[in-house]
Amino acid sequence: MNAADVDIAEVLAFTVGVAHEAGAVLSARATSVPREAPRMKGLRDPVTEADLASERLIVERLRARHPGIPIQAEEEIHEAAPDGLVWYVDPLDGTVNFSQSHPFFAVSIALYDGARPLVGVVHAPALGETFAAGRGCGTTLNGERVEVSRKQRLIDGVFATGFAYRRHELEDNNVGHFVDMILRVRGLRRCGSAALDLAYTAAGRLDGYWEPHLNSFDVAAGALLVAEAGGLVTDMSGGDDWLHGGTILASGEALHETLRRVLAGEEPA
């Protein structure tokens, strides 16, 4: 299959169905009270059996319906993704939250043609919410259209960000940006799921979101949600390298340049 053969509506409906199936896998493995620490990939980077089970189900469904399209997933599947169609899969975005019985976690699935997003779905099973977008089709939350915030001043806005697991090793660990921004805005949130932070930005629940040190599967679906909801998505420098460049900045158009300038240190305190 190539991009010209993709029926956006059909693939979007299929992807929503797969995300719901994966969400059911996560829900079946959720516990009401965490009893012990999860298995760790790094100092702060957990992986659970739920991550693996969700990813395996998603990969099985994608390969059965669309064989030959490479899959870039978080845990086990990292197929080469040359120019052309590729799936980006985060089977459990917000694993720390999940491991703590916190409901802010999601399944994130996106189909891209090179750097061009075609379909994106972020499903939050514990919240009962599914955000979905197809290129040129707008963004929906449980089937209802949503749009980004139209606020014009930072002080009126509530924003979100996040921090890398390796923040103790990184000079640019986002702590300075957080401290600078919190003095300029109405509120800042650190919710623990890039996919849902982007989905909430698309729905106007957040007025913007930024974060460094991300992977493509973290942002692929959520970025399309924001763009199709009328927002802007760039890297933190204001460029186009947000899918593979490791940083992202998403908001409504009115606030985007101001956010970029603050993050770049170009706005006086």
Backbone hydrogen bonds, N-H to C=O, Kabsch-Sander energy under -0.5 kcal/mol:
donor,donor_aa,acceptor,acceptor_aa,energy
5,D,2,N,-1.8
6,V,3,A,-1.5
8,I,6,V,-0.9
11,V,7,D,-2.9
12,L,8,I,-2.6
13,A,9,A,-2.2
14,F,10,E,-2.2
15,T,11,V,-2.7
16,V,12,L,-2.6
17,G,13,A,-1.9
18,V,14,F,-2.2
19,A,15,T,-2.6
20,H,16,V,-2.2
21,E,17,G,-2.1
22,A,18,V,-2.7
23,G,19,A,-2.4
24,A,20,H,-2.0
25,V,21,E,-1.6
26,L,22,A,-2.1
27,S,23,G,-2.7
28,A,24,A,-2.1
29,R,25,V,-0.9
29,R,26,L,-0.8
30,A,26,L,-0.7
30,A,27,S,-0.7
39,R,47,V,-0.6
41,K,45,D,-4.1
42,G,45,D,-1.1
47,V,39,R,-2.7
52,L,48,T,-1.5
53,A,49,E,-2.6
54,S,50,A,-2.6
55,E,51,D,-2.5
56,R,52,L,-2.5
57,L,53,A,-1.9
58,I,54,S,-2.4
59,V,55,E,-2.9
60,E,56,R,-2.2
61,R,57,L,-2.4
62,L,58,I,-2.8
63,R,59,V,-2.5
64,A,60,E,-1.9
65,R,61,R,-2.1
66,H,62,L,-2.9
69,I,66,H,-1.4
72,Q,87,W,-3.0
73,A,71,I,-0.6
73,A,77,I,-3.3
74,E,89,V,-1.3
78,H,76,E,-0.6
79,E,71,I,-2.3
86,V,112,Y,-2.1
87,W,70,P,-2.7
88,Y,110,A,-2.8
89,V,72,Q,-2.7
90,D,108,S,-3.0
93,D,106,A,-3.3
94,G,92,L,-0.7
98,F,94,G,-2.6
99,S,95,T,-2.8
100,Q,96,V,-0.9
100,Q,97,N,-1.0
101,S,98,F,-1.6
102,H,97,N,-3.0
105,F,103,P,-1.8
106,A,93,D,-2.0
107,V,123,H,-2.7
108,S,90,D,-2.6
109,I,121,V,-2.4
110,A,88,Y,-2.2
111,L,119,V,-2.3
112,Y,86,V,-2.7
113,D,116,R,-3.1
114,G,84,G,-2.9
114,G,112,Y,-0.6
116,R,113,D,-2.0
118,L,111,L,-2.8
119,V,111,L,-1.8
120,G,133,A,-2.6
121,V,109,I,-2.6
122,V,131,F,-2.7
123,H,107,V,-2.6
124,A,122,V,-0.5
124,A,129,E,-3.2
127,L,124,A,-0.8
128,G,124,A,-1.1
129,E,124,A,-1.8
131,F,122,V,-3.1
132,A,140,T,-2.2
133,A,120,G,-2.3
134,G,138,G,-1.0
135,R,118,L,-3.0
137,C,134,G,-2.9
139,T,146,V,-0.5
140,T,132,A,-2.7
141,L,144,E,-2.8
142,N,130,T,-2.8
144,E,141,L,-1.8
146,V,139,T,-2.2
148,V,229,A,-2.1
156,D,153,R,-1.2
157,G,154,L,-2.1
159,F,187,G,-2.4
160,A,208,G,-1.8
161,T,189,R,-1.9
167,R,164,A,-1.4
169,E,166,R,-2.5
170,L,166,R,-0.8
173,N,171,E,-1.4
178,F,174,N,-2.2
179,V,175,V,-2.5
180,D,176,G,-2.3
181,M,177,H,-2.8
182,I,178,F,-2.5
183,L,179,V,-0.7
183,L,180,D,-0.6
184,R,181,M,-2.1
185,V,181,M,-0.9
186,R,154,L,-0.9
186,R,157,G,-1.4
187,G,157,G,-1.5
189,R,159,F,-2.4
197,D,193,S,-2.5
198,L,194,A,-2.4
199,A,195,A,-2.0
200,Y,196,L,-3.0
201,T,197,D,-1.7
202,A,198,L,-2.4
203,A,199,A,-1.7
204,G,201,T,-1.2
205,R,200,Y,-1.9
206,L,200,Y,-1.6
207,D,158,V,-3.4
208,G,158,V,-0.6
209,Y,250,A,-2.6
210,W,160,A,-1.7
211,E,248,I,-1.9
214,L,246,G,-2.5
218,D,215,N,-1.0
219,V,215,N,-1.0
219,V,216,S,-0.7
220,A,216,S,-2.1
223,A,219,V,-2.7
224,L,220,A,-1.0
225,L,221,A,-1.7
226,V,222,G,-2.0
227,A,223,A,-2.4
228,E,224,L,-2.8
229,A,225,L,-1.0
230,G,227,A,-1.4
231,G,226,V,-2.7
232,L,251,S,-3.0
234,T,249,L,-2.5
235,D,239,G,-2.1
238,G,235,D,-2.1
242,W,240,D,-1.2
243,L,240,D,-0.5
245,G,241,D,-0.6
247,T,241,D,-0.5
248,I,211,E,-1.9
249,L,234,T,-2.7
250,A,209,Y,-2.9
251,S,232,L,-1.7
252,G,207,D,-0.9
255,L,252,G,-0.7
256,H,252,G,-0.9
256,H,253,E,-0.5
257,E,253,E,-0.6
259,L,255,L,-2.5
260,R,256,H,-2.4
261,R,257,E,-2.4
262,V,258,T,-2.3
263,L,259,L,-2.5
264,A,260,R,-1.8
265,G,262,V,-1.4
266,E,261,R,-3.0
267,E,261,R,-0.8
